[in-house]
Amino acid sequence: MTARPAPPAASPDALAIETRGLTKRYGGVEVVRDVSLRLPAGSRTALLGANGAGKTTLLSLLSTLVSPTSGDARVDGHPVAGKPAALRRAIGVLAHRPMLYEELSALENLRLFARLYGVAGAEARIEELLRAVGAWRRRDEPVAVLSRGTHQRIALARALLHRPRVLLADEPETGLDPEGVALLDAIALATPGLTVVAATHRVDRVQAWATGLVRLDRGRIVEDSASVPIAASAAHTAEVRA
């Protein structure tokens, strides 16, 4: 369990994620409503809320899987509008469903995504991650014959494959046994330097990895201990300019 993502170092004052009035409406229903966040680079944010609170939709907006109805967002300095390739290269996505090609092996799945991301030294990186998640021995077997927990481990390897600067995760503990959860923390959720936003129902685990939390209720933020206050950020900027 030695592999860790290696995002480039960022200024502690940089914002990894900034949203302003981000809103997503389906028909007449606002599932994300006027969400404004300022999450520092290297922060690890637990996204909390009941089922239907808007957590998955917010992550989908940040990862460009869906487009906002109004408002805007920037991730790693890139606007989500237009879904730029540079943004997709900067983020890793880990969903509660692994979304692997089950007829392919773990090796073949990661090789496919390595080509899509243009990963340098892909074979060494794939081996490093499959060993780290405990799937190397079964690397050549079709994913369809592997357990649900192994699927999630391979999906974790895929999310970290291109060394993203930001990890967006939706119920990442799903399907993992205690050893798998510990591994998730060690190489992803609690990794220094990697910005993480993870939706979770495991409130009991938040203190183990998160530096702050955001709680949603019916699409709105009702608690936010993760964002940098605008006034504090402005004061820092003025101090640097002086």
BALO-349851 format. One record per residue: x, y, z of N, C-alpha, C in turn; residue in one letter; chain. Coordinates in nm, 4 decimals. Each point is the difference from the previous one (the first is absolute). Example, Ala and Ser with C-alpha at 12.3 -4.5 7.8 and 13.67 -1.06 7.14 Angstrom:
<recs>
REC    neast   nnorth      nup   caeast  canorth     caup    ceast   cnorth      cup r c
REC   1.3190  -0.5690   0.7800  -0.0890   0.1190   0.0000   0.0900   0.1200   0.0000 A A
REC  -0.0350   0.1050  -0.0720   0.0820   0.1190   0.0060  -0.0770   0.1090   0.0730 S A
</recs>
This chain:
<recs>
REC    neast   nnorth      nup   caeast  canorth     caup    ceast   cnorth      cup r c
REC   0.0846  -0.1187   0.0000  -0.0846   0.1187   0.0000   0.0885   0.1243   0.0000 M A
REC   0.0854   0.0124  -0.1016   0.0959   0.1093  -0.0042  -0.0380   0.1102  -0.0974 T A
REC  -0.0888  -0.0315  -0.0944  -0.0303   0.0994  -0.1027  -0.0807   0.1143   0.0576 A A
REC   0.0400   0.1205  -0.0331  -0.0755   0.1191   0.0344  -0.0044   0.0895  -0.1225 R A
REC  -0.1118   0.0711  -0.0215  -0.0017   0.0954  -0.1098   0.1017   0.1088   0.0277 P A
REC   0.0535   0.0585  -0.1043   0.1018   0.1022   0.0185  -0.0406   0.1282  -0.0707 A A
REC  -0.1020   0.0705   0.0525  -0.0393   0.1245  -0.0619   0.1085   0.1037   0.0179 P A
REC   0.0203   0.0880  -0.0979   0.0998   0.1050   0.0157  -0.0321   0.0861   0.1213 P A
REC   0.1050   0.0488   0.0634  -0.0197   0.0828   0.1184  -0.0758   0.1270  -0.0364 A A
REC  -0.0924   0.0392   0.0869  -0.0778   0.1213  -0.0228   0.0195   0.0949   0.1169 A A
REC  -0.0168   0.1277  -0.0273   0.0061   0.0983   0.1070  -0.1102  -0.0275   0.1006 S A
REC   0.0312   0.0098   0.1298  -0.1036  -0.0235   0.1003  -0.1127   0.1018  -0.0079 P A
REC   0.0220   0.1118  -0.0699  -0.1024   0.1029  -0.0126  -0.0816  -0.0156  -0.1279 D A
REC   0.0351  -0.0958  -0.0847  -0.0716  -0.0187  -0.1256  -0.1337  -0.0671   0.0256 A A
REC  -0.0970   0.0316  -0.0861  -0.1292  -0.0657   0.0054  -0.0019  -0.1129  -0.1017 L A
REC  -0.0352  -0.1193   0.0450  -0.0126  -0.1127  -0.0917  -0.1379  -0.0038  -0.0639 A A
REC  -0.1010   0.0406   0.0759  -0.1382  -0.0017  -0.0486  -0.0676   0.1291   0.0449 I A
REC  -0.0643   0.0669  -0.0955  -0.0771   0.1194   0.0319  -0.1297  -0.0043  -0.0799 E A
REC  -0.1124   0.0109   0.0686  -0.1293   0.0065  -0.0670  -0.0724   0.1261   0.0452 T A
REC  -0.0789   0.0562  -0.0903  -0.0772   0.1203   0.0321  -0.1420  -0.0181  -0.0501 R A
REC  -0.0912  -0.0109   0.0930  -0.1407  -0.0117  -0.0358  -0.0322  -0.1217  -0.0841 G A
REC   0.0756  -0.1075   0.0177  -0.0164  -0.1177  -0.0856  -0.1377  -0.0628   0.0235 L A
REC  -0.0738  -0.0173  -0.1084  -0.1367  -0.0505   0.0074  -0.0246  -0.0993  -0.1124 T A
REC  -0.0684  -0.1098   0.0349  -0.0426  -0.0968  -0.1014  -0.1478  -0.0284   0.0201 K A
REC  -0.0750   0.0188  -0.1091  -0.1440  -0.0186   0.0049  -0.0401  -0.1073  -0.1014 R A
REC  -0.0822  -0.0928   0.0452  -0.0607  -0.0982  -0.0888  -0.1501   0.0279  -0.0028 Y A
REC  -0.0494   0.0456  -0.1156  -0.1384   0.0430  -0.0043  -0.0155   0.1190   0.0916 G A
REC  -0.0942  -0.0071   0.0930  -0.0181   0.1098   0.0935   0.0655  -0.0238   0.1338 G A
REC   0.0808  -0.1055   0.0099   0.0592  -0.0371   0.1290   0.1480   0.0376   0.0024 V A
REC   0.0397   0.0788   0.0981   0.1400   0.0359   0.0185   0.0647  -0.1039   0.0922 E A
REC   0.0880  -0.0818  -0.0567   0.0650  -0.1031   0.0820   0.1301   0.0507   0.0606 V A
REC   0.0598   0.1018  -0.0603   0.1107   0.0759   0.0593  -0.0386   0.1457  -0.0102 V A
REC   0.0032   0.0722   0.1132  -0.0550   0.1351   0.0021   0.1006   0.1005   0.0553 R A
REC   0.0488   0.0861  -0.0879   0.0792   0.1166   0.0414   0.1173  -0.0396   0.0896 D A
REC   0.0774  -0.0989  -0.0448   0.1131  -0.0498   0.0786   0.1256   0.0815  -0.0302 V A
REC   0.0562   0.0608   0.1023   0.1246   0.0757  -0.0121   0.1025  -0.0581   0.0969 S A
REC   0.1135  -0.0424  -0.0543   0.1056  -0.0642   0.0780   0.1346   0.0595  -0.0378 L A
REC   0.0947  -0.0017   0.0936   0.1382   0.0406  -0.0248   0.0898  -0.0985   0.0747 R A
REC   0.0385  -0.1062  -0.0666   0.0740  -0.1077   0.0653   0.1488   0.0113  -0.0334 L A
REC   0.0847   0.0095   0.1013   0.1437   0.0181  -0.0241   0.0645  -0.1235  -0.0613 P A
REC   0.1071   0.0216  -0.0730   0.0788  -0.1109  -0.0532   0.0544  -0.0827   0.1153 A A
REC  -0.0093  -0.1313  -0.0132   0.0476  -0.0899   0.1031  -0.1008  -0.0280   0.1095 G A
REC  -0.1171   0.0662  -0.0050  -0.1025  -0.0258   0.1011  -0.0709  -0.1314  -0.0310 S A
REC  -0.0610  -0.0567   0.1031  -0.0728  -0.1267  -0.0160  -0.1376   0.0188   0.0626 R A
REC  -0.1006   0.0095  -0.0853  -0.1333   0.0407   0.0422  -0.0966  -0.1171  -0.0034 T A
REC  -0.0668  -0.0235   0.1120  -0.1069  -0.0990   0.0068  -0.1307   0.0689  -0.0379 A A
REC  -0.0681  -0.0564  -0.0987  -0.1267   0.0542  -0.0477  -0.1110  -0.0843   0.0608 L A
REC  -0.0781   0.0615   0.0892  -0.0984  -0.0735   0.0793  -0.1417   0.0434  -0.0357 L A
REC  -0.0951  -0.0858   0.0348  -0.1405   0.0308  -0.0223  -0.0788  -0.1273  -0.0224 G A
REC  -0.1300   0.0085   0.0201  -0.0861  -0.1154  -0.0186  -0.0099  -0.0371  -0.1475 A A
REC  -0.0565  -0.1167  -0.0282  -0.0267  -0.0368  -0.1384  -0.0870   0.1076  -0.0645 N A
REC   0.0385   0.0395  -0.1214  -0.0752   0.1034  -0.0696   0.0401   0.1409   0.0362 G A
REC   0.1051   0.0165   0.0812   0.0423   0.1348   0.0410   0.0709   0.0754  -0.1115 A A
REC   0.0463  -0.0707  -0.1035   0.0679   0.0663  -0.1115   0.1477  -0.0299  -0.0088 G A
REC   0.0511  -0.0916   0.0822   0.1442  -0.0278   0.0040   0.0513  -0.0539  -0.1334 K A
REC  -0.0664  -0.1012  -0.0524   0.0453  -0.0611  -0.1257  -0.0088   0.0995  -0.1148 T A
REC  -0.1063   0.0801  -0.0029  -0.0136   0.0989  -0.1069   0.1098   0.1051   0.0084 T A
REC   0.0340   0.0438   0.1213   0.1079   0.0977   0.0147   0.1315  -0.0573  -0.0513 L A
REC   0.0304  -0.1243   0.0349   0.1223  -0.0630  -0.0502  -0.0041  -0.0135  -0.1515 L A
REC  -0.1160  -0.0303  -0.0553  -0.0138  -0.0121  -0.1453   0.0231   0.1334  -0.0688 S A
REC  -0.0433   0.1084   0.0621   0.0260   0.1332  -0.0551   0.1490   0.0310   0.0006 L A
REC   0.0668  -0.0309   0.1115   0.1433   0.0293   0.0107   0.0828  -0.0842  -0.0952 L A
REC  -0.0470  -0.1217  -0.0299   0.0755  -0.0889  -0.0886  -0.0420   0.0131  -0.1462 S A
REC  -0.0880   0.0956  -0.0301  -0.0491   0.0314  -0.1351  -0.0909  -0.1084  -0.0577 T A
REC  -0.0468  -0.0928   0.0823  -0.0913  -0.1022  -0.0511  -0.1364   0.0591  -0.0326 L A
REC  -0.0392   0.1050   0.0720  -0.1214   0.0742  -0.0338   0.0342   0.1482  -0.0017 V A
REC  -0.0827   0.0777  -0.0707   0.0238   0.1437  -0.0120  -0.0920   0.0770   0.0935 S A
REC   0.0483   0.1101   0.0576  -0.0850   0.0771   0.0910  -0.1119   0.0731  -0.0738 P A
REC  -0.1091   0.0210   0.0712  -0.1076   0.0834  -0.0524   0.0378   0.1469   0.0110 T A
REC   0.0651   0.0354   0.1097   0.0496   0.1358   0.0187   0.1160  -0.0036   0.0989 S A
REC   0.0681   0.1126   0.0115   0.1180   0.0049   0.0844   0.1211  -0.0531  -0.0749 G A
REC   0.1138  -0.0008   0.0669   0.1212  -0.0499  -0.0642   0.0915  -0.0648   0.1033 D A
REC   0.0999  -0.0700  -0.0513   0.0951  -0.0701   0.0864   0.1335  -0.0097  -0.0703 A A
REC   0.1050   0.0000   0.0812   0.1357  -0.0231  -0.0488   0.0618  -0.1096   0.0865 R A
REC   0.0661  -0.0930  -0.0658   0.0692  -0.1081   0.0692   0.1446   0.0000  -0.0465 V A
REC   0.0930   0.0088   0.0947   0.1426   0.0092  -0.0320   0.0274   0.1133  -0.0992 D A
REC  -0.0758   0.1080   0.0131   0.0195   0.1169  -0.0845  -0.0705  -0.0047  -0.1333 G A
REC  -0.0666  -0.1103  -0.0315  -0.0664  -0.0154  -0.1286  -0.1510   0.0147   0.0147 H A
REC  -0.0655   0.0770  -0.0863  -0.1459   0.0099   0.0068  -0.0643  -0.1313  -0.0435 P A
REC  -0.1055  -0.0414   0.0693  -0.0668  -0.1237  -0.0399  -0.0786   0.0186  -0.1291 V A
REC  -0.0392   0.1240  -0.0293  -0.0710   0.0275  -0.1247   0.0903  -0.0343  -0.1186 A A
REC  -0.0540  -0.0703  -0.0953   0.0792  -0.0404  -0.1152   0.0739  -0.1304   0.0185 G A
REC   0.0040  -0.0498   0.1233   0.0615  -0.1292   0.0304   0.1395  -0.0143  -0.0626 K A
REC   0.0919   0.0894   0.0363   0.1332  -0.0028  -0.0627   0.0773  -0.1270   0.0330 P A
REC   0.0802  -0.0446  -0.0978   0.0799  -0.1210   0.0199   0.0970   0.0171   0.1161 A A
REC   0.0513   0.1218   0.0189   0.0937   0.0247   0.1099  -0.0656  -0.0249   0.1344 A A
REC  -0.1284   0.0300   0.0113  -0.0710  -0.0264   0.1248  -0.0159  -0.1493   0.0227 L A
REC  -0.0372  -0.0735  -0.1027  -0.0195  -0.1444   0.0150   0.1307  -0.0685   0.0388 R A
REC   0.1126   0.0533  -0.0477   0.1293  -0.0582   0.0382   0.0356   0.0323   0.1444 R A
REC  -0.0574   0.1066   0.0540   0.0343   0.0433   0.1359  -0.0789  -0.0731   0.1069 A A
REC  -0.1101  -0.0653  -0.0380  -0.0864  -0.0623   0.1003  -0.0023  -0.1515  -0.0149 I A
REC  -0.0144  -0.0666   0.1142  -0.0290  -0.1425   0.0030  -0.1399  -0.0174   0.0563 G A
REC  -0.0738  -0.0960  -0.0524  -0.1385  -0.0223   0.0429  -0.0143  -0.1432   0.0488 V A
REC  -0.0534  -0.0148   0.1209  -0.0260  -0.1313   0.0582  -0.1448  -0.0030   0.0450 L A
REC  -0.0824  -0.0784  -0.0688  -0.1423  -0.0071   0.0311  -0.0295  -0.1213   0.0877 A A
REC  -0.1233  -0.0061   0.0524  -0.0368  -0.1164   0.0811  -0.0228  -0.1223  -0.0882 H A
REC  -0.0213   0.0204  -0.1295  -0.0029  -0.1095  -0.0971   0.1327   0.0032  -0.0762 R A
REC   0.0729  -0.1103  -0.0081   0.1348   0.0016  -0.0573   0.0055   0.0395  -0.1471 P A
REC  -0.1041  -0.0318  -0.0784  -0.0052   0.0382  -0.1415   0.1216  -0.0509  -0.0769 M A
REC   0.0325  -0.1280   0.0195   0.1092  -0.0639  -0.0736  -0.0564  -0.0779  -0.1177 L A
REC   0.0848  -0.0277  -0.0984  -0.0375  -0.0882  -0.1099   0.0212  -0.1428   0.0479 Y A
REC  -0.1103  -0.0681   0.0309   0.0106  -0.1283   0.0689   0.0549  -0.1113  -0.0875 E A
REC  -0.0090   0.0146  -0.1320   0.0564  -0.1034  -0.0873   0.1515   0.0128  -0.0116 E A
REC   0.0547   0.1114   0.0442   0.1436   0.0233  -0.0026   0.0611  -0.0338   0.1354 L A
REC   0.1290  -0.0254   0.0007   0.0716  -0.0224   0.1257   0.0322   0.1329   0.0664 S A
REC   0.0487  -0.0074   0.1227   0.0434   0.1217   0.0689   0.1096   0.0701  -0.0793 A A
REC   0.0952  -0.0781  -0.0504   0.1073   0.0577  -0.0812  -0.0555   0.0711  -0.1220 L A
REC  -0.0915  -0.0661  -0.0691  -0.0548   0.0580  -0.1230  -0.0815   0.1255   0.0292 E A
REC  -0.0749  -0.0001   0.1109  -0.0735   0.1196   0.0372   0.0940   0.1179   0.0229 N A
REC   0.1053  -0.0223   0.0767   0.0904   0.1105   0.0311   0.0819   0.0417  -0.1213 L A
REC   0.0349  -0.0951  -0.0848   0.0714   0.0380  -0.1229  -0.0861   0.0881  -0.0891 R A
REC  -0.1294  -0.0315  -0.0066  -0.0913   0.0810  -0.0799  -0.0042   0.1434   0.0515 L A
REC  -0.0154   0.0160   0.1311  -0.0069   0.1344   0.0552   0.1351   0.0704  -0.0044 F A
REC   0.1081  -0.0757   0.0087   0.1332   0.0604  -0.0124   0.0177   0.0623  -0.1384 A A
REC  -0.0514  -0.0686  -0.1022   0.0077   0.0568  -0.1355  -0.0863   0.1249  -0.0114 R A
REC  -0.1183  -0.0018   0.0589  -0.0889   0.1161  -0.0067   0.0632   0.1227   0.0667 L A
REC   0.0720  -0.0229   0.1112   0.0605   0.1100   0.0737   0.1431   0.0300  -0.0440 Y A
REC   0.0562  -0.0834  -0.0863   0.1380   0.0208  -0.0431   0.0981  -0.0135   0.1139 G A
REC  -0.0177  -0.1028   0.0838   0.0848  -0.0184   0.1180   0.1404  -0.0425  -0.0418 V A
REC   0.0995   0.0748   0.0435   0.1388  -0.0358  -0.0280   0.0412  -0.1165   0.0898 A A
REC   0.0807  -0.0926  -0.0553   0.0433  -0.1149   0.0782  -0.1177  -0.0814   0.0498 G A
REC  -0.0967  -0.0213  -0.0882  -0.1281  -0.0581   0.0395   0.0137  -0.1381   0.0637 A A
REC   0.0821  -0.0876  -0.0570   0.0083  -0.1367   0.0512   0.0518  -0.0034   0.1440 E A
REC   0.0995   0.0816   0.0276   0.0535   0.0053   0.1366  -0.1033   0.0593   0.0965 A A
REC  -0.0701   0.1027  -0.0457  -0.1012   0.0631   0.0846  -0.1163  -0.0965   0.0283 R A
REC  -0.0420  -0.0740  -0.1020  -0.1085  -0.0968   0.0179   0.0410  -0.1079   0.0993 I A
REC   0.1200  -0.0529  -0.0145   0.0457  -0.1034   0.0933   0.0076   0.0558   0.1416 E A
REC   0.0535   0.1200   0.0141   0.0109   0.0622   0.1324  -0.1366   0.0087   0.0680 E A
REC  -0.1007   0.0444  -0.0735  -0.1318   0.0189   0.0594  -0.0726  -0.1321   0.0247 L A
REC   0.0098  -0.0939  -0.0942  -0.0668  -0.1282   0.0218   0.0618  -0.0750   0.1181 L A
REC   0.1294   0.0132   0.0184   0.0616  -0.0590   0.1188  -0.0489   0.0718   0.1258 R A
REC  -0.0089   0.1325  -0.0077  -0.0413   0.0778   0.1167  -0.1417  -0.0342   0.0445 A A
REC  -0.0904  -0.0265  -0.0954  -0.1392  -0.0289   0.0363  -0.0253  -0.1484   0.0196 V A
REC   0.1044  -0.0829  -0.0148  -0.0128  -0.1428   0.0252  -0.0642  -0.0789  -0.1124 G A
REC   0.0080   0.0507  -0.1229  -0.0630  -0.0681  -0.1131   0.1015  -0.0531  -0.1017 A A
REC   0.1292   0.0107   0.0289   0.1013  -0.0384  -0.0974  -0.0052  -0.1486  -0.0342 W A
REC  -0.0219  -0.0859   0.0982  -0.0001  -0.1444  -0.0255  -0.1094  -0.0416  -0.0975 R A
REC  -0.1076   0.0766  -0.0035  -0.1137  -0.0363  -0.0848  -0.0150   0.0978  -0.1168 R A
REC   0.1108   0.0558  -0.0389  -0.0005   0.1053  -0.1007  -0.0481  -0.0449  -0.1372 R A
REC   0.0168  -0.1301  -0.0328  -0.0342  -0.0481  -0.1335  -0.1384  -0.0638  -0.0084 D A
REC  -0.0715  -0.0069   0.1120  -0.1325  -0.0612  -0.0007  -0.1059   0.1018  -0.0421 E A
REC  -0.1048  -0.0455  -0.0684  -0.1086   0.0933  -0.0327  -0.0578   0.0606   0.1273 P A
REC  -0.0263   0.1282  -0.0040  -0.0550   0.0676   0.1173  -0.1306  -0.0652   0.0448 V A
REC  -0.0752  -0.0567  -0.0936  -0.1302  -0.0603   0.0321   0.0092  -0.1098   0.1045 A A
REC   0.1140  -0.0675   0.0118   0.0102  -0.1118   0.0945   0.0524   0.0449   0.1368 V A
REC   0.0324   0.1274   0.0134   0.0567   0.0506   0.1247  -0.1101   0.0509   0.0921 L A
REC   0.0316   0.0101   0.1285  -0.0978   0.0427   0.0994  -0.0310   0.1490  -0.0131 S A
REC  -0.1112   0.0391   0.0623  -0.0395   0.1421  -0.0011   0.1081   0.0866   0.0647 R A
REC   0.0579  -0.0480   0.1083   0.1049   0.0765   0.0651   0.1226   0.0180  -0.0876 G A
REC   0.0347  -0.1043  -0.0764   0.1141   0.0110  -0.0914  -0.0304   0.0974  -0.1118 T A
REC  -0.1252   0.0013  -0.0469  -0.0394   0.0990  -0.1005   0.0289   0.1415   0.0505 H A
REC  -0.0381   0.0266   0.1250   0.0187   0.1344   0.0533   0.1484   0.0329   0.0167 Q A
REC   0.0793  -0.0987   0.0333   0.1447   0.0226   0.0106   0.0594   0.0348  -0.1366 R A
REC  -0.0442  -0.0702  -0.1035   0.0497   0.0297  -0.1348  -0.0469   0.1385  -0.0440 I A
REC  -0.1240   0.0348   0.0342  -0.0503   0.1334  -0.0330   0.0810   0.1081   0.0714 A A
REC   0.0451  -0.0280   0.1219   0.0862   0.0935   0.0710   0.1318   0.0174  -0.0739 L A
REC   0.0575  -0.1108  -0.0442   0.1244   0.0080  -0.0776  -0.0206   0.0839  -0.1257 A A
REC  -0.1123  -0.0207  -0.0668  -0.0288   0.0769  -0.1224  -0.0121   0.1494   0.0310 R A
REC  -0.0653   0.0351   0.1115  -0.0190   0.1407   0.0342   0.1324   0.0717   0.0256 A A
REC   0.1000  -0.0746   0.0481   0.1298   0.0596   0.0332   0.1034  -0.0166  -0.1099 L A
REC  -0.0363  -0.0708  -0.1054   0.0951  -0.0420  -0.1028   0.0800   0.1160  -0.0585 L A
REC  -0.0660   0.1102  -0.0292   0.0649   0.1126  -0.0687   0.0505   0.1068   0.0970 H A
REC   0.0089  -0.0370   0.1280   0.0508   0.0888   0.1049  -0.0792   0.1316   0.0036 R A
REC  -0.1295  -0.0076   0.0250  -0.0818   0.1220  -0.0007   0.0348   0.0916   0.1158 P A
REC  -0.0321   0.1260  -0.0164   0.0177   0.0974   0.1084  -0.1231   0.0049   0.0895 R A
REC  -0.1157  -0.0397  -0.0547  -0.1271   0.0041   0.0729  -0.0685  -0.1361  -0.0143 V A
REC  -0.0470  -0.0559   0.1104  -0.0754  -0.1249  -0.0018  -0.1429   0.0291   0.0426 L A
REC  -0.0964  -0.0367  -0.0857  -0.1418   0.0134   0.0297  -0.0556  -0.1402   0.0196 L A
REC  -0.0519  -0.0283   0.1183  -0.0408  -0.1368   0.0336  -0.1427  -0.0002   0.0539 A A
REC  -0.0778  -0.0986  -0.0453  -0.1393  -0.0126   0.0413  -0.0172  -0.1341   0.0706 D A
REC  -0.0167   0.0046   0.1310  -0.0117  -0.1205   0.0823   0.1134  -0.0988  -0.0308 E A
REC   0.1247   0.0439   0.0128   0.1132  -0.0836  -0.0417   0.0196  -0.1256   0.0832 P A
REC  -0.0578  -0.0055   0.1206   0.0157  -0.1194   0.0841  -0.0885  -0.1167  -0.0443 E A
REC  -0.0928   0.0262  -0.0933  -0.0966  -0.1025  -0.0408   0.0704  -0.1269  -0.0467 T A
REC  -0.0367  -0.1139   0.0582   0.0541  -0.1288  -0.0415   0.1325  -0.0371   0.0638 G A
REC   0.0604   0.0907   0.0744   0.1319  -0.0267   0.0566  -0.0118  -0.0586   0.1406 L A
REC   0.0836  -0.1008   0.0278   0.0101  -0.0537   0.1348   0.0902   0.0927   0.0819 D A
REC   0.0163  -0.0235   0.1307   0.0827   0.0900   0.0818   0.1421   0.0192  -0.0545 P A
REC   0.0593  -0.1068  -0.0526   0.1343   0.0145  -0.0580  -0.0047   0.0925  -0.1215 E A
REC  -0.1046  -0.0146  -0.0823  -0.0140   0.0857  -0.1174  -0.0232   0.1448   0.0375 G A
REC  -0.0765   0.0238   0.1060  -0.0242   0.1367   0.0464   0.1295   0.0632   0.0495 V A
REC   0.0807  -0.0763   0.0723   0.1290   0.0507   0.0470   0.0906   0.0345  -0.1179 A A
REC  -0.0046  -0.0821  -0.1033   0.0785   0.0243  -0.1197  -0.0485   0.1266  -0.0707 L A
REC  -0.1320   0.0164  -0.0089  -0.0587   0.1204  -0.0600   0.0528   0.1249   0.0687 L A
REC   0.0025  -0.0011   0.1319   0.0527   0.1145   0.0739   0.1480   0.0213  -0.0299 D A
REC   0.0762  -0.1087   0.0020   0.1459   0.0112  -0.0102   0.0455   0.0550  -0.1336 A A
REC  -0.0648  -0.0404  -0.1099   0.0514   0.0420  -0.1308  -0.0867   0.1041  -0.0693 I A
REC  -0.1098   0.0406   0.0651  -0.0870   0.0974  -0.0657  -0.0535   0.1047   0.0967 A A
REC  -0.0961  -0.0376   0.0842  -0.0735   0.1004   0.0761   0.0875   0.0817   0.0929 L A
REC   0.0999  -0.0620   0.0610   0.0830   0.0711   0.0974   0.1371   0.0368  -0.0542 A A
REC   0.0162  -0.0027  -0.1307   0.1310   0.0265  -0.0593   0.0320   0.1495   0.0007 T A
REC   0.1091   0.0424   0.0629   0.0377   0.1413  -0.0010   0.0220   0.0508  -0.1422 P A
REC  -0.0479   0.1207  -0.0267   0.0225   0.0625  -0.1297  -0.1100  -0.0248  -0.1013 G A
REC  -0.0789  -0.1036   0.0189  -0.1100  -0.0301  -0.0914  -0.1272   0.0656   0.0540 L A
REC  -0.0649   0.0804  -0.0824  -0.1278   0.0592   0.0385  -0.1094  -0.1044  -0.0183 T A
REC  -0.0793  -0.0206   0.1036  -0.1047  -0.1032  -0.0026  -0.1343   0.0616   0.0352 V A
REC  -0.1014  -0.0343  -0.0780  -0.1387   0.0249   0.0387  -0.0704  -0.1347  -0.0108 V A
REC  -0.0481  -0.0511   0.1127  -0.0590  -0.1337   0.0017  -0.1352   0.0025   0.0698 A A
REC  -0.1037  -0.0399  -0.0736  -0.1321  -0.0176   0.0598  -0.0009  -0.1310   0.0771 A A
REC  -0.0511   0.0048   0.1215   0.0016  -0.1211   0.0815  -0.1139   0.0008   0.1008 T A
REC  -0.0507  -0.1198   0.0296  -0.0931  -0.0177   0.1116   0.0740  -0.0486   0.1241 H A
REC   0.1303  -0.0278  -0.0139   0.0781  -0.0502   0.1115   0.0487   0.1160   0.0867 R A
REC  -0.0942   0.0617   0.0694   0.0333   0.1139   0.0852   0.0998  -0.0405   0.1073 V A
REC  -0.0043  -0.1264   0.0413   0.0907  -0.0488   0.1031   0.1456   0.0031  -0.0448 D A
REC   0.0228   0.0085  -0.1303   0.1374  -0.0045  -0.0524   0.0543   0.1361  -0.0399 R A
REC  -0.0816   0.1017   0.0015   0.0415   0.1295  -0.0538   0.1263   0.0526   0.0669 V A
REC   0.0082  -0.0134   0.1324   0.1172   0.0526   0.0700   0.1285  -0.0726  -0.0379 Q A
REC  -0.0115  -0.1193  -0.0569   0.1181  -0.0774  -0.0358   0.0732   0.0580  -0.1205 A A
REC  -0.0717   0.0778  -0.0838   0.0667   0.0468  -0.1216  -0.0317   0.1438  -0.0391 W A
REC  -0.1144   0.0537   0.0421  -0.0428   0.1304  -0.0506   0.0600   0.1159   0.0783 A A
REC   0.0266   0.1096  -0.0708   0.0437   0.1231   0.0644  -0.1159   0.0968   0.0202 T A
REC  -0.1141  -0.0284  -0.0601  -0.1187   0.0838   0.0142  -0.1193  -0.0716  -0.0592 G A
REC  -0.1186   0.0554   0.0217  -0.1199  -0.0644  -0.0539  -0.0955   0.1044  -0.0568 L A
REC  -0.0789  -0.0480  -0.0952  -0.1094   0.0789  -0.0572  -0.1242  -0.0871   0.0074 V A
REC  -0.1062   0.0543   0.0589  -0.1240  -0.0765   0.0129  -0.1079   0.0646  -0.0886 R A
REC  -0.0660  -0.0838  -0.0785  -0.1080   0.0458  -0.0870  -0.1351  -0.0463   0.0528 L A
REC  -0.1005   0.0809  -0.0248  -0.1378  -0.0387   0.0294  -0.0872   0.0541  -0.1123 D A
REC  -0.0613  -0.0908  -0.0748  -0.0841   0.0364  -0.1137   0.0709   0.0970  -0.0952 R A
REC   0.1268  -0.0312  -0.0255   0.0767   0.0734  -0.0992   0.0725   0.1224   0.0497 G A
REC  -0.0276   0.0429   0.1234   0.0644   0.1197   0.0531   0.1044  -0.0360   0.1051 R A
REC   0.1007   0.0845   0.0116   0.0991  -0.0165   0.1068  -0.0613   0.0460   0.1316 I A
REC   0.0022  -0.0871   0.1003  -0.0490   0.0367   0.1335   0.1130   0.0008   0.1027 V A
REC   0.1160  -0.0516  -0.0380   0.1173   0.0029   0.0880   0.1242  -0.0059  -0.0875 E A
REC   0.0967   0.0842   0.0315   0.1229   0.0032  -0.0803   0.1173   0.0381   0.0891 D A
REC   0.0836  -0.0989   0.0328   0.1213   0.0267   0.0776   0.1245  -0.0193  -0.0861 S A
REC  -0.0211  -0.0086  -0.1331   0.1105  -0.0304  -0.0907   0.0454   0.1189  -0.0827 A A
REC  -0.0899   0.0943  -0.0256   0.0310   0.1093  -0.0917   0.0869   0.1074   0.0635 S A
REC   0.0799   0.0640  -0.0843   0.0780   0.1164   0.0402  -0.0908   0.1220  -0.0086 V A
REC  -0.0131   0.0789   0.1071  -0.0839   0.1203  -0.0069   0.0544   0.0980  -0.1030 P A
REC  -0.0881   0.0653  -0.0724   0.0417   0.0966  -0.1019   0.0787   0.1135   0.0632 I A
REC  -0.0437   0.0481   0.1142   0.0685   0.1115   0.0658   0.1428  -0.0377   0.0368 A A
REC   0.0196  -0.1222   0.0508   0.1336  -0.0441   0.0388   0.0889  -0.0127  -0.1221 A A
REC  -0.0558  -0.0529  -0.1094   0.0774  -0.0146  -0.1228   0.0398   0.1359  -0.0543 S A
REC  -0.0923   0.0969   0.0029   0.0293   0.1333  -0.0499   0.1065   0.0681   0.0840 A A
REC  -0.0059  -0.0210   0.1328   0.1006   0.0603   0.0876   0.1382  -0.0568  -0.0303 A A
REC   0.0050  -0.1322  -0.0276   0.1284  -0.0601  -0.0323   0.0538   0.0571  -0.1301 H A
REC  -0.0851   0.0159  -0.1006   0.0427   0.0538  -0.1292   0.0550   0.1401   0.0167 T A
REC  -0.0693   0.0831   0.0808   0.0472   0.1367   0.0216   0.1354   0.0002   0.0700 A A
REC   0.0179  -0.0922   0.0933   0.1270  -0.0074   0.0734   0.1130  -0.0385  -0.0938 E A
REC  -0.0238  -0.0941  -0.0906   0.1037  -0.0434  -0.0945   0.0356   0.1155  -0.0930 V A
REC  -0.1025   0.0730  -0.0501   0.0268   0.1100  -0.0909   0.0775   0.1120   0.0669 R A
REC  -0.0249   0.0203   0.1304   0.0706   0.1051   0.0738   0.1476  -0.0338   0.0140 A A
</recs>
